[in-house]
């Protein structure tokens, strides 16, 4: 049987440097088993999907529907398009997203794609977005290298400067350079408005609003899932 009174009397006279050595095993036994266990690894990011349809209403040309769809997993980015580079043509893209920021957020996604159908080619490009408060900017651009008729190669670009006075409302300016349809303007500019209803976005774009002969109206519907 241990003599606790004796132990207490003797330990009171031990040098101060020895006491921690005697107490360390006791403290170690009292600590929970997971006190120093590493944090569990974060689960891998899941897939996110989005799709957008844009109905083009033209004055002297046939209306058409442009469709894009994207799939992302972390920084990995895939995209499919139809009637984007040219009518009756489709394209597939892959890219890698770089993003960051806190007050000012940004993302940059270099992409590389192939175009097939009525138009055939290779299309390197990029997508860039930035946002600060209620203001945001987005642009996507590519060089469509036509492998059938090299003289038909061209640069395409679409840019938006947006302002969101409400969480559900986005207004702004838009510009594009395209050969998707015939136009007398090398660069077209216009205005847009979007209503964000949960994961669904409805939009209206009007290019060249001051020129009735070259005006283009676009209705858009997008969804995330």
FIDODO-988271 format. One record per residue: z negated, y, x negated of N, C-alpha, C, O, CB in turn. Coordinates in steps of 0.2 Angstrom, whole numbers, plus 5000, padded with zeros to 4 digits. Glycine has a CB too. Example, Ala and Ser with C-alpha at 12.3 -4.5 7.8 and 13.67 -1.06 7.14 Angstrom:
> 4961,4972,4934,4961,4978,4938,4961,4984,4934,4958,4983,4929,4955,4978,4943;
> 4965,4989,4936,4964,4995,4932,4961,5000,4936,4960,5006,4933,4971,4997,4930;
END
This chain:
> 5000,4994,4996,5000,5000,5000,5000,5006,4996,4996,5006,4991,4994,5000,5005;
> 5004,5011,4998,5005,5017,4994,4999,5022,4995,4996,5022,5001,5011,5021,4995;
> 4996,5025,4990,4991,5030,4990,4994,5037,4991,4995,5040,4986,4986,5029,4985;
> 4995,5039,4997,4999,5045,4998,4994,5051,4996,4997,5056,4993,5000,5046,5006;
> 4988,5050,4996,4984,5056,4994,4984,5056,4986,4984,5062,4984,4976,5055,4996;
> 4985,5051,4983,4985,5051,4976,4992,5054,4974,4992,5057,4969,4984,5044,4973;
> 4997,5051,4977,5004,5054,4976,5004,5061,4977,5007,5065,4972,5009,5050,4980;
> 5002,5064,4982,5002,5071,4983,4998,5075,4978,5000,5080,4976,4999,5073,4990;
> 4993,5072,4976,4989,5076,4971,4992,5076,4964,4992,5081,4961,4982,5072,4970;
> 4996,5070,4962,4999,5070,4956,5005,5074,4956,5007,5078,4951,5001,5063,4954;
> 5009,5074,4962,5015,5078,4962,5014,5085,4962,5019,5089,4960,5019,5076,4968;
> 5008,5087,4964,5007,5094,4964,5006,5097,4957,5007,5103,4956,5001,5096,4968;
> 5005,5092,4952,5004,5094,4945,5011,5093,4941,5010,5093,4935,4998,5091,4942;
> 5016,5090,4944,5022,5089,4940,5026,5095,4938,5025,5100,4942,5027,5084,4944;
> 5029,5095,4933,5033,5101,4931,5038,5103,4936,5041,5098,4940,5036,5100,4924;
> 5039,5109,4937,5044,5111,4943,5051,5109,4941,5055,5108,4946,5045,5119,4943;
> 5053,5107,4935,5060,5105,4934,5061,5097,4936,5066,5095,4937,5062,5105,4927;
> 5055,5094,4937,5055,5086,4938,5055,5085,4946,5058,5080,4948,5049,5083,4935;
> 5052,5090,4950,5052,5089,4957,5059,5088,4960,5059,5084,4964,5048,5095,4960;
> 5064,5092,4959,5070,5091,4962,5073,5085,4960,5077,5082,4965,5075,5097,4960;
> 5072,5082,4955,5075,5075,4953,5072,5070,4957,5075,5065,4959,5074,5074,4945;
> 5065,5070,4959,5062,5065,4963,5064,5066,4970,5065,5061,4974,5055,5066,4962;
> 5066,5073,4973,5067,5074,4980,5075,5072,4981,5076,5071,4987,5066,5081,4981;
> 5079,5072,4976,5086,5072,4977,5088,5065,4981,5092,5065,4986,5090,5072,4971;
> 5085,5059,4979,5087,5053,4983,5085,5053,4990,5088,5051,4994,5084,5047,4980;
> 5079,5057,4991,5077,5057,4998,5081,5062,5002,5083,5060,5008,5070,5060,4998;
> 5084,5067,5000,5088,5072,5003,5095,5068,5004,5098,5069,5010,5089,5078,4999;
> 5097,5065,4999,5104,5061,5000,5103,5056,5006,5108,5055,5009,5106,5058,4994;
> 5098,5053,5006,5097,5048,5012,5097,5051,5019,5099,5048,5024,5091,5043,5011;
> 5094,5057,5019,5093,5061,5025,5099,5064,5027,5100,5065,5033,5088,5066,5025;
> 5104,5065,5023,5110,5069,5025,5115,5064,5029,5115,5058,5028,5114,5071,5019;
> 5118,5066,5034,5123,5062,5038,5128,5059,5034,5130,5062,5029,5126,5066,5044;
> 5131,5053,5036,5136,5050,5032,5142,5054,5031,5146,5053,5026,5138,5043,5035;
> 5144,5058,5036,5150,5062,5036,5150,5069,5034,5154,5073,5035,5154,5062,5043;
> 5144,5071,5030,5143,5078,5028,5148,5080,5024,5150,5086,5024,5136,5078,5025;
> 5151,5076,5019,5156,5078,5014,5162,5075,5016,5167,5074,5011,5153,5076,5007;
> 5164,5072,5022,5170,5069,5023,5175,5074,5024,5174,5079,5027,5169,5065,5030;
> 5181,5073,5021,5187,5077,5022,5189,5078,5029,5189,5074,5033,5193,5075,5017;
> 5192,5084,5030,5194,5085,5037,5200,5081,5039,5204,5079,5034,5196,5093,5038;
> 5201,5078,5045,5207,5074,5046,5213,5078,5046,5213,5084,5047,5206,5071,5053;
> 5219,5075,5044,5225,5078,5043,5228,5081,5050,5226,5077,5055,5230,5074,5040;
> 5231,5086,5050,5234,5089,5056,5240,5084,5058,5243,5082,5054,5237,5096,5055;
> 5240,5083,5065,5245,5079,5067,5252,5082,5066,5253,5088,5066,5245,5078,5075;
> 5257,5078,5065,5264,5081,5063,5267,5085,5070,5265,5083,5075,5269,5075,5062;
> 5271,5090,5068,5273,5094,5074,5278,5090,5078,5281,5085,5076,5277,5100,5072;
> 5278,5091,5085,5282,5087,5089,5289,5091,5090,5290,5096,5087,5279,5086,5096;
> 5293,5088,5094,5300,5091,5095,5299,5096,5101,5296,5095,5105,5305,5085,5097;
> 5303,5101,5100,5304,5106,5105,5311,5107,5106,5316,5107,5102,5301,5113,5103;
> 5313,5108,5113,5320,5109,5115,5321,5115,5119,5317,5118,5122,5322,5102,5119;
> 5327,5118,5118,5329,5123,5122,5337,5123,5124,5341,5120,5120,5328,5130,5119;
> 5339,5126,5129,5346,5126,5131,5348,5133,5135,5343,5135,5138,5348,5120,5136;
> 5354,5135,5134,5356,5142,5137,5363,5141,5139,5367,5138,5136,5355,5147,5132;
> 5364,5143,5145,5371,5144,5148,5373,5151,5149,5368,5155,5152,5372,5140,5154;
> 5379,5153,5147,5381,5160,5148,5388,5160,5151,5392,5158,5149,5381,5164,5141;
> 5388,5163,5157,5394,5164,5161,5397,5170,5160,5395,5176,5161,5392,5163,5169;
> 5403,5170,5157,5407,5176,5155,5412,5178,5161,5416,5174,5163,5411,5175,5148;
> 5411,5184,5163,5416,5187,5168,5420,5192,5165,5418,5197,5163,5412,5190,5174;
> 5427,5190,5164,5431,5195,5161,5436,5198,5166,5437,5195,5171,5436,5191,5156;
> 5439,5204,5164,5443,5208,5169,5450,5205,5170,5452,5203,5176,5443,5215,5167;
> 5453,5203,5165,5460,5201,5165,5461,5194,5162,5467,5192,5161,5465,5206,5162;
> 5456,5190,5161,5456,5184,5158,5452,5179,5163,5448,5181,5167,5454,5184,5151;
> 5453,5173,5162,5449,5168,5166,5442,5168,5163,5440,5168,5157,5452,5161,5165;
> 5437,5167,5168,5430,5166,5167,5429,5160,5163,5433,5155,5164,5426,5167,5173;
> 5423,5159,5160,5422,5153,5156,5414,5153,5155,5411,5158,5156,5425,5152,5150;
> 5412,5147,5154,5405,5145,5153,5403,5143,5145,5407,5139,5143,5402,5140,5157;
> 5399,5147,5142,5397,5145,5135,5390,5142,5136,5385,5144,5139,5397,5152,5131;
> 5389,5136,5132,5383,5132,5132,5380,5131,5125,5384,5129,5121,5384,5126,5136;
> 5374,5132,5124,5371,5131,5118,5364,5127,5119,5361,5128,5124,5369,5137,5113;
> 5363,5122,5114,5357,5118,5115,5354,5117,5108,5357,5116,5103,5358,5111,5118;
> 5347,5118,5107,5344,5117,5101,5338,5112,5101,5335,5112,5107,5341,5124,5099;
> 5337,5109,5096,5331,5104,5095,5328,5106,5088,5331,5106,5083,5333,5097,5096;
> 5321,5107,5088,5317,5108,5082,5311,5104,5082,5308,5102,5086,5315,5116,5082;
> 5310,5102,5075,5303,5099,5074,5301,5102,5067,5303,5100,5062,5305,5091,5073;
> 5296,5106,5068,5293,5110,5062,5299,5114,5060,5302,5118,5064,5291,5105,5056;
> 5300,5114,5053,5306,5119,5051,5313,5116,5052,5318,5120,5051,5305,5120,5044;
> 5313,5110,5054,5320,5107,5055,5323,5109,5061,5320,5109,5067,5319,5099,5055;
> 5329,5111,5061,5333,5114,5066,5340,5111,5067,5344,5110,5063,5334,5122,5065;
> 5341,5109,5074,5348,5106,5075,5350,5110,5081,5347,5112,5086,5347,5099,5077;
> 5357,5111,5082,5360,5115,5087,5367,5112,5089,5371,5110,5085,5360,5122,5085;
> 5368,5112,5095,5375,5110,5098,5378,5116,5102,5374,5119,5106,5375,5104,5102;
> 5384,5117,5102,5387,5123,5105,5394,5121,5108,5397,5116,5106,5388,5129,5101;
> 5396,5124,5114,5402,5123,5117,5405,5129,5119,5401,5133,5122,5401,5118,5123;
> 5411,5130,5118,5415,5137,5119,5411,5143,5116,5411,5148,5119,5415,5138,5127;
> 5409,5141,5110,5406,5147,5106,5410,5150,5101,5412,5156,5101,5400,5144,5102;
> 5413,5146,5096,5418,5148,5091,5425,5150,5094,5428,5154,5093,5418,5143,5085;
> 5427,5145,5099,5433,5146,5102,5433,5142,5109,5429,5137,5109,5439,5143,5098;
> 5437,5144,5113,5437,5140,5120,5440,5133,5119,5444,5132,5114,5442,5143,5125;
> 5437,5128,5123,5439,5121,5122,5437,5118,5115,5440,5114,5113,5446,5120,5124;
> 5432,5121,5112,5429,5119,5106,5422,5118,5106,5418,5121,5110,5431,5124,5100;
> 5419,5113,5102,5412,5112,5101,5410,5112,5094,5414,5112,5090,5410,5105,5105;
> 5404,5113,5093,5401,5113,5086,5394,5110,5086,5390,5110,5091,5401,5120,5083;
> 5393,5107,5080,5386,5104,5078,5383,5107,5072,5387,5108,5067,5386,5097,5078;
> 5377,5110,5072,5374,5113,5066,5367,5110,5065,5364,5107,5069,5373,5120,5068;
> 5365,5110,5058,5359,5108,5056,5356,5114,5051,5360,5117,5048,5359,5101,5052;
> 5350,5115,5051,5347,5120,5047,5340,5119,5046,5337,5114,5048,5348,5127,5050;
> 5337,5124,5042,5330,5124,5040,5327,5131,5041,5329,5136,5038,5329,5121,5033;
> 5321,5131,5045,5318,5137,5047,5313,5139,5042,5308,5135,5040,5316,5137,5054;
> 5313,5146,5040,5308,5149,5036,5305,5154,5040,5308,5159,5042,5310,5151,5029;
> 5298,5154,5041,5295,5159,5046,5288,5161,5043,5285,5157,5039,5294,5156,5053;
> 5285,5166,5045,5279,5169,5043,5277,5175,5047,5281,5178,5051,5278,5169,5036;
> 5272,5178,5044,5270,5185,5046,5264,5184,5051,5263,5179,5055,5276,5189,5049;
> 5261,5190,5052,5255,5191,5057,5257,5196,5062,5259,5195,5068,5248,5192,5054;
> 5256,5203,5060,5258,5208,5064,5265,5209,5065,5268,5210,5070,5255,5215,5061;
> 5269,5208,5059,5276,5208,5059,5278,5200,5058,5277,5198,5052,5279,5212,5053;
> 5281,5197,5063,5283,5190,5062,5290,5190,5061,5294,5194,5063,5281,5186,5068;
> 5292,5185,5057,5299,5184,5056,5301,5177,5055,5297,5172,5054,5301,5188,5049;
> 5308,5175,5055,5310,5169,5054,5317,5169,5052,5321,5174,5054,5310,5164,5060;
> 5319,5165,5047,5326,5165,5044,5328,5157,5044,5324,5153,5041,5326,5168,5037;
> 5334,5156,5047,5336,5149,5047,5343,5149,5045,5348,5150,5049,5336,5146,5055;
> 5344,5147,5039,5351,5145,5036,5354,5139,5040,5350,5134,5041,5351,5144,5029;
> 5360,5139,5042,5363,5133,5046,5370,5132,5043,5373,5136,5040,5364,5135,5053;
> 5372,5126,5044,5379,5123,5042,5381,5119,5047,5378,5114,5050,5379,5120,5035;
> 5388,5120,5050,5390,5116,5055,5397,5114,5055,5401,5117,5050,5389,5120,5062;
> 5399,5110,5059,5406,5108,5060,5409,5110,5067,5405,5109,5071,5407,5100,5058;
> 5415,5112,5067,5418,5114,5073,5424,5109,5075,5428,5107,5070,5421,5121,5073;
> 5424,5107,5081,5430,5102,5083,5432,5103,5090,5429,5107,5094,5427,5095,5082;
> 5438,5101,5091,5441,5102,5098,5448,5106,5097,5451,5104,5092,5436,5106,5102;
> 5449,5111,5101,5455,5115,5100,5455,5118,5093,5460,5119,5091,5455,5120,5106;
> 5449,5121,5091,5448,5124,5084,5444,5119,5080,5439,5116,5082,5445,5131,5085;
> 5446,5118,5074,5443,5114,5069,5441,5117,5063,5445,5121,5060,5447,5107,5068;
> 5435,5116,5060,5433,5120,5054,5426,5118,5052,5423,5114,5055,5434,5127,5055;
> 5424,5122,5047,5417,5122,5045,5414,5129,5045,5417,5134,5044,5417,5119,5037;
> 5408,5129,5047,5405,5136,5049,5398,5136,5045,5393,5134,5048,5404,5137,5056;
> 5397,5139,5040,5390,5141,5037,5388,5148,5040,5392,5152,5042,5391,5142,5029;
> 5382,5148,5041,5379,5154,5044,5371,5155,5044,5368,5151,5040,5381,5155,5052;
> 5369,5159,5048,5361,5160,5048,5359,5163,5054,5363,5166,5058,5359,5165,5042;
> 5353,5162,5056,5350,5165,5062,5343,5169,5059,5339,5166,5056,5348,5160,5067;
> 5342,5175,5061,5337,5179,5059,5333,5182,5065,5337,5185,5069,5339,5184,5054;
> 5327,5182,5065,5323,5186,5070,5317,5189,5067,5314,5186,5062,5321,5181,5076;
> 5315,5195,5070,5309,5198,5068,5306,5202,5074,5309,5204,5079,5310,5203,5062;
> 5299,5202,5074,5296,5206,5080,5290,5209,5077,5286,5207,5073,5294,5201,5085;
> 5289,5215,5080,5283,5219,5079,5281,5223,5085,5284,5227,5088,5284,5225,5073;
> 5275,5221,5088,5273,5224,5094,5278,5222,5100,5279,5216,5101,5272,5231,5093;
> 5280,5227,5103,5284,5227,5109,5292,5227,5107,5296,5226,5111,5283,5232,5114;
> 5293,5228,5100,5300,5228,5098,5302,5222,5094,5298,5219,5090,5301,5234,5093;
> 5308,5219,5095,5310,5213,5091,5318,5214,5090,5321,5218,5093,5309,5207,5096;
> 5320,5210,5085,5327,5211,5083,5329,5203,5082,5325,5199,5079,5328,5215,5076;
> 5335,5202,5084,5338,5195,5083,5345,5196,5081,5349,5200,5084,5337,5191,5089;
> 5348,5192,5076,5355,5191,5074,5357,5184,5072,5353,5181,5069,5356,5196,5069;
> 5363,5182,5074,5365,5176,5072,5373,5178,5069,5376,5181,5073,5365,5171,5077;
> 5374,5175,5064,5381,5176,5061,5384,5170,5058,5380,5165,5055,5381,5182,5056;
> 5390,5169,5057,5393,5163,5054,5400,5165,5052,5403,5170,5054,5393,5157,5058;
> 5403,5161,5047,5409,5162,5045,5413,5155,5047,5411,5150,5044,5410,5163,5037;
> 5418,5156,5051,5421,5150,5054,5428,5149,5050,5432,5153,5050,5423,5151,5061;
> 5427,5144,5045,5433,5143,5041,5437,5138,5045,5435,5132,5045,5431,5140,5034;
> 5443,5140,5047,5448,5136,5051,5452,5131,5046,5455,5133,5042,5453,5140,5055;
> 5450,5124,5046,5454,5120,5042,5461,5118,5044,5465,5115,5040,5450,5113,5041;
> 5463,5120,5050,5470,5119,5052,5474,5125,5050,5480,5124,5048,5470,5117,5060;
> 5472,5131,5052,5476,5137,5051,5471,5141,5047,5467,5145,5050,5479,5140,5057;
> 5472,5142,5041,5467,5146,5037,5467,5153,5038,5462,5156,5038,5468,5145,5029;
> 5473,5155,5041,5473,5162,5042,5469,5164,5049,5468,5170,5050,5481,5164,5044;
> 5467,5159,5053,5463,5160,5058,5456,5160,5057,5452,5161,5062,5465,5155,5064;
> 5454,5160,5051,5447,5160,5049,5444,5167,5051,5447,5172,5050,5445,5158,5042;
> 5437,5167,5053,5435,5174,5055,5427,5174,5054,5424,5168,5053,5437,5176,5062;
> 5424,5180,5054,5417,5180,5054,5415,5182,5061,5417,5187,5065,5415,5186,5049;
> 5410,5179,5064,5407,5180,5070,5400,5182,5070,5396,5180,5065,5407,5173,5075;
> 5398,5187,5074,5391,5189,5074,5389,5191,5081,5393,5194,5085,5390,5195,5069;
> 5382,5190,5082,5379,5193,5089,5372,5195,5087,5368,5192,5083,5378,5187,5094;
> 5371,5202,5089,5364,5205,5087,5361,5208,5093,5365,5211,5097,5365,5210,5081;
> 5354,5208,5093,5351,5211,5099,5345,5215,5096,5341,5212,5092,5348,5205,5104;
> 5344,5221,5099,5338,5225,5098,5334,5225,5104,5336,5229,5109,5339,5232,5095;
> 5328,5222,5105,5325,5222,5111,5318,5226,5111,5315,5227,5106,5323,5214,5113;
> 5316,5227,5117,5310,5231,5119,5307,5228,5125,5310,5227,5130,5311,5238,5120;
> 5301,5226,5124,5297,5222,5130,5291,5226,5132,5286,5225,5130,5295,5215,5127;
> 5292,5231,5137,5287,5234,5140,5282,5230,5144,5276,5232,5145,5290,5240,5145;
> 5284,5224,5147,5280,5220,5150,5281,5213,5147,5286,5211,5144,5282,5220,5158;
> 5276,5208,5148,5277,5201,5145,5283,5198,5148,5286,5194,5145,5271,5197,5146;
> 5285,5200,5154,5290,5196,5158,5297,5200,5157,5302,5197,5160,5288,5195,5165;
> 5297,5206,5154,5303,5210,5154,5305,5212,5147,5301,5214,5143,5302,5216,5158;
> 5312,5211,5146,5315,5212,5139,5321,5216,5140,5326,5214,5144,5316,5206,5135;
> 5322,5222,5138,5327,5226,5138,5330,5228,5131,5326,5228,5126,5326,5233,5142;
> 5336,5230,5131,5339,5232,5124,5346,5233,5123,5350,5233,5128,5337,5227,5119;
> 5348,5233,5117,5355,5234,5115,5358,5228,5112,5354,5224,5109,5356,5240,5110;
> 5364,5227,5113,5367,5221,5110,5374,5223,5107,5378,5227,5110,5368,5215,5116;
> 5376,5219,5102,5383,5220,5099,5385,5213,5097,5382,5209,5095,5382,5225,5093;
> 5392,5212,5097,5395,5206,5094,5402,5207,5091,5405,5212,5093,5395,5201,5100;
> 5404,5203,5087,5410,5202,5084,5413,5195,5086,5410,5191,5083,5410,5204,5076;
> 5418,5195,5089,5420,5188,5092,5428,5188,5093,5431,5193,5093,5417,5186,5098;
> 5430,5181,5092,5437,5180,5094,5437,5175,5100,5442,5172,5101,5441,5177,5088;
> 5432,5174,5103,5431,5170,5109,5436,5171,5114,5439,5167,5118,5424,5169,5111;
> 5437,5178,5116,5442,5180,5121,5446,5186,5118,5444,5189,5113,5439,5182,5127;
> 5451,5188,5121,5455,5193,5119,5452,5200,5120,5450,5201,5126,5462,5193,5122;
> 5452,5204,5115,5449,5211,5116,5452,5216,5111,5454,5214,5106,5441,5211,5116;
> 5453,5222,5113,5455,5227,5109,5450,5230,5104,5452,5233,5099,5458,5233,5113;
> 5444,5228,5105,5439,5230,5100,5437,5225,5095,5436,5219,5097,5432,5232,5105;
> 5436,5227,5089,5434,5223,5084,5427,5221,5084,5424,5216,5083,5436,5226,5077;
> 5423,5227,5086,5416,5226,5087,5414,5229,5094,5416,5234,5096,5412,5230,5082;
> 5410,5225,5098,5409,5227,5105,5401,5228,5105,5397,5225,5102,5411,5221,5110;
> 5399,5233,5110,5392,5235,5110,5391,5236,5118,5395,5237,5122,5391,5241,5106;
> 5384,5234,5119,5382,5235,5126,5375,5235,5127,5371,5236,5122,5385,5229,5130;
> 5373,5233,5133,5366,5233,5135,5364,5227,5138,5368,5223,5140,5364,5239,5140;
> 5358,5225,5138,5355,5219,5142,5349,5220,5145,5345,5224,5143,5356,5213,5137;
> 5347,5215,5149,5340,5215,5152,5339,5207,5154,5343,5204,5156,5340,5219,5159;
> 5332,5206,5152,5330,5199,5153,5324,5198,5157,5319,5203,5156,5330,5195,5146;
> 5323,5194,5161,5317,5192,5165,5314,5185,5162,5318,5180,5163,5318,5192,5172;
> 5308,5185,5160,5305,5179,5157,5300,5176,5162,5295,5179,5164,5302,5180,5150;
> 5302,5170,5165,5298,5167,5170,5295,5161,5168,5298,5155,5169,5302,5166,5177;
> 5290,5161,5164,5287,5155,5161,5292,5153,5155,5293,5156,5151,5286,5149,5166;
> 5294,5146,5156,5299,5144,5151,5306,5145,5153,5311,5142,5149,5298,5136,5150;
> 5308,5149,5158,5314,5150,5160,5316,5158,5159,5312,5162,5161,5315,5148,5167;
> 5322,5159,5156,5324,5166,5155,5330,5168,5158,5335,5164,5157,5324,5168,5147;
> 5331,5173,5163,5337,5175,5166,5339,5182,5163,5335,5186,5162,5336,5175,5174;
> 5345,5182,5161,5348,5188,5158,5354,5191,5161,5358,5187,5164,5348,5187,5151;
> 5356,5197,5160,5362,5201,5161,5364,5205,5155,5360,5209,5153,5361,5205,5168;
> 5370,5204,5153,5373,5207,5147,5379,5211,5150,5383,5208,5153,5375,5203,5141;
> 5380,5217,5148,5386,5221,5149,5389,5224,5143,5386,5229,5140,5385,5227,5155;
> 5395,5222,5141,5398,5224,5135,5403,5230,5137,5406,5229,5142,5401,5219,5131;
> 5403,5235,5133,5408,5240,5134,5407,5243,5141,5412,5244,5145,5415,5238,5133;
> 5401,5245,5143,5400,5248,5150,5404,5254,5151,5405,5255,5157,5393,5249,5151;
> 5406,5258,5146,5409,5264,5148,5417,5263,5148,5420,5268,5148,5407,5269,5142;
> 5419,5257,5147,5426,5256,5147,5428,5250,5152,5427,5244,5150,5429,5254,5140;
> 5430,5252,5158,5432,5247,5163,5437,5243,5161,5437,5237,5164,5434,5251,5169;
> 5442,5245,5157,5447,5240,5155,5445,5235,5150,5448,5229,5150,5453,5244,5152;
> 5440,5236,5147,5438,5231,5142,5430,5229,5143,5427,5226,5138,5438,5234,5135;
> 5428,5230,5149,5421,5228,5151,5420,5220,5151,5425,5217,5154,5419,5232,5157;
> 5415,5218,5149,5413,5211,5149,5406,5210,5152,5401,5213,5150,5414,5207,5143;
> 5405,5206,5157,5399,5205,5160,5397,5197,5159,5401,5193,5160,5399,5206,5168;
> 5391,5196,5157,5388,5190,5155,5382,5188,5159,5377,5192,5159,5387,5189,5148;
> 5381,5183,5163,5375,5181,5166,5372,5175,5162,5376,5170,5160,5376,5179,5173;
> 5366,5175,5160,5363,5170,5156,5357,5166,5159,5354,5170,5163,5361,5173,5149;
> 5356,5160,5158,5351,5156,5160,5348,5152,5155,5352,5147,5152,5352,5152,5167;
> 5342,5152,5152,5339,5148,5147,5333,5145,5149,5329,5148,5153,5339,5153,5141;
> 5331,5140,5146,5325,5136,5147,5323,5133,5141,5327,5131,5136,5326,5131,5152;
> 5316,5132,5140,5313,5129,5135,5309,5123,5138,5306,5123,5143,5308,5133,5131;
> 5309,5117,5134,5305,5111,5137,5304,5106,5131,5301,5101,5132,5309,5108,5142;
END
